[in-house]
Structures are given as C-alpha cells and as structure tokens.
C-alpha cells in the first residue's frame, strides 16, 4: 500500500444481458487489499446491452464504495477495478475511443464519479477470475426470470 493513501480496495464488477439487448443485471464485489470481501451488491437494471450493463456495474460500484466509506475517506482510496470486459477496461483507461452515444453517456457518469477517489485503475481479467461478480449477475437475472414464470 502506498503510504500516502489511507486504503486500497479492489472492486470486481460484471454486467450482463440475456439477449443483446435484453434483461440485464449487474454485480459488484468490493474487497480490501488483502482480498477479504467487504461487501457485495447486485441489481436488475432492465433492458440493456452487455456493454451498457458492464458500465452500469462500474457506476453502481463507485456509488456504493462512496456510501460504504464516506466521501471524505474516498478521497484517500485507490480503487483497482477488475472487469472481464476488455472494451470497458480500455475505454475507461483512455486507450479506446468511446464512439457509441449511450456508452459515451455512461462513460461520463463514471468519469464524474471518479473525481471522488484518490485514484482509479481498470484491469481486464479473464471471466473465470470474475466468478463472484458473475454469480451476482446471474442470481439477479434468475430472480427476474422466475417472476415471469
């Protein structure tokens, strides 16, 4: 941990849609730097594309981290995002342009939320290393499907 930071956290996010677009959900797992899970969040978000759901997951994660730690504390937190979408990770790190209008709007929401944190980075990881967040997404989608039948 950097000495000038109070905390470092790792956030795993996932978003998915059944169909593209289709019913979508997001999952968030917030861990401390040692890998201990501090909180998990998930939500059904309605009709979205997979990429929109991935962005929505990052937005939910930033909002929940701010609530969990408080705005004053988040100014001293380095956040390390782990996402299984290479596109989202590269767009949020400024390596890829955001050309789609809806994604550009979501990108701006993330950009504005980032201002409340010391630093934020994004890393694309294989899906198998993002199982906890993926499980939360599927749980929400399964719950929604069961309401329909």
N, C-alpha and C positions, 0 to 999 in steps of 0.2 A: 504494500500500500504506500502511495506517495505520502510523505509526511505533511504536505500542505493541505491534504484532504482529510476530512473527518471520516468519510466512508467511501467504499467502492461497493457497488452492487452489480449483479449480473441478472439480466432480465431475458427470459426466453419467451418469445411470442410466436403465435401461429394464428392464421386466419384461413378459413376455407369455406368454399361454397359447393353445395351439391348441385351440379349443373353449373354452367358458367355463362351468364349469371344464374343464380339460384338462391335458395335459402342458405344463409351464411351465419357463421359464428366466429368468435374469437376466444383465444385462450392466452393467459399470461401467468408466468411463474416468476416470482421475484425471490432471488437468493442473495445471501450475503457473500462476501468474497471467498469464504471457505466452502461454499456450496450448500449451506443449510437453507432450506426453503423457509422463507419468511411469510409469504402469502401467495395464494393462487386466486385468480379471477377468471371468470368466463361470462360470456353473454351472447345471446342470439341477437343478430343485428339486422335481420330481414333480408331482402333481396339485394345481393351484391355480386360482383365478380370476385374471383380468387384474389386478384391483386388489390382490389379495394378492401377486402377483408383483412389482408396482411397489413395494410396501412392502418386500418381501424384498430387492429390489435396493438400496434405501437402507440397509437393515440390513447387507448384505454390504459396501457401500461404506464405512460407518463403521467396521466391524470391520477391514477391510483398510487403511484410512487409519491407524488406530491402530497396526496392525502395521508398516506402512511407515515411519511417522515416529517411533514410540515414544510411550508415554503421557505422558512429561514434555514432549515437543515439542508434542503435540497440544493441550495447554493454551494454547498460543500460536498456534494456527492458526485462521484464519477460513475457513470452508468455505462455498462458494457452490454449491448444488446446482442442476442444470439437469435438469428432468424433463419428459417430454411428456404427463404426466397432470395435468390441471388440478385434478382432485379431490384427488389425493395432495398436490400442492403447497399447495393451500388448506387441507387438513386439517392438514398439518404446520406451517403458519404460523398456525394457530388461527383461520382465517376461516370454516371449515366445521366443524360438529359431526361427530364420528365415531360413527355410530349402529349400524353393523353390528358384532356381537360379535367376530368374527375380526379385523376391521380394527382394532378398539379394542385388542386384544391386541398386534398388530403396531405400532400407534401407540405403545404404552407401551414396547416394546422400543427403538424409535427415540428416544423421549424420554429413556430411561435412558442410551443410548449418546451422546446429545448432550452430556451432562454432562462428557465428557472433552475437549471442544473449547472454544476461546475463544468462538466464535460460529458459528452456522449459519443460513443462509437458504435458501429454496427459491423457485425461479422456474419457472413453466410456460413451456415453449418449444414451437414447432411441431415436429412429428415430423421434418421434413426437416433441422432443426438438431441432431437427436439420432441421426444416422445411425450413428456409430461404436458407440454402446451398443446400438442396434437390431441392427446386424450381429452383435454378440456373442451376443445373444439367439437370433437365427435360426441361427447356427452351432451353438449347443448343441442347439436343437430338431432341426435337421437331423441331427446326430450321433446323437441319441436315436432318431429315426425310422429311420435306416439300420441300427441294431442290431435293429430289429423285423423288417426285411425281409431 
